[in-house]
């Protein structure tokens, strides 16, 4: 689902990860960090919207690996 072409899938996946973060933060961080270069931007945006700007930077695409 991280690379699905549909926007609604990106929104749902991001929402799910944001909610899961409340219960299993380390698991979600690992998933987002692992997929930061391949996941749709909207997934990362939705999943990290409650974090501070500085915290969100960890999950930005790696310029060298993208």
C-alpha positions in Angstrom: 0.0 0.0 0.0 3.0 2.3 0.4 3.3 2.6 -3.4 -0.3 2.3 -4.4 -1.2 4.9 -7.1 -4.5 5.9 -5.4 -4.6 9.0 -3.3 -7.3 7.6 -1.0 -5.1 4.7 -0.2 -2.3 7.1 0.7 -4.7 9.0 3.0 -6.0 5.9 4.7 -2.5 4.4 5.2 -1.2 7.6 6.6 -4.2 7.9 9.0 -3.7 4.3 10.1 0.0 4.8 10.8 -0.7 8.0 12.7 -3.3 6.2 14.9 -1.0 3.1 15.3 1.8 5.5 16.4 -0.2 6.2 19.6 0.1 2.5 20.6 3.3 1.3 18.9 5.5 4.4 18.3 8.7 2.5 17.7 7.2 0.1 15.2 5.7 3.0 13.2 8.9 5.0 13.2 10.8 1.9 11.9 8.2 1.5 9.1 8.2 5.1 8.1 12.0 5.4 8.2 12.4 2.2 6.2 10.0 3.4 3.5 10.7 7.1 3.5 12.3 7.0 0.0 9.6 4.8 -1.6 6.3 5.7 0.2 4.0 8.3 -1.2 4.6 11.7 0.3 1.0 11.9 1.5 1.4 8.8 3.7 4.4 10.4 5.4 2.5 13.7 5.7 -0.6 12.2 7.3 1.4 9.8 9.6 3.6 12.6 10.9 1.2 15.5 11.1 1.1 15.5 14.9 4.9 15.7 15.2 6.9 18.9 15.4 8.6 20.2 12.3 12.0 19.0 13.5 10.7 15.5 14.2 9.1 15.2 10.8 12.5 15.9 9.1 13.7 12.5 10.1 11.2 10.9 7.7 12.0 13.1 4.7 13.3 11.4 1.6 17.0 10.9 1.5 18.3 13.1 -1.4 21.0 10.6 -2.2 18.8 7.5 -2.0 15.7 8.9 -3.8 
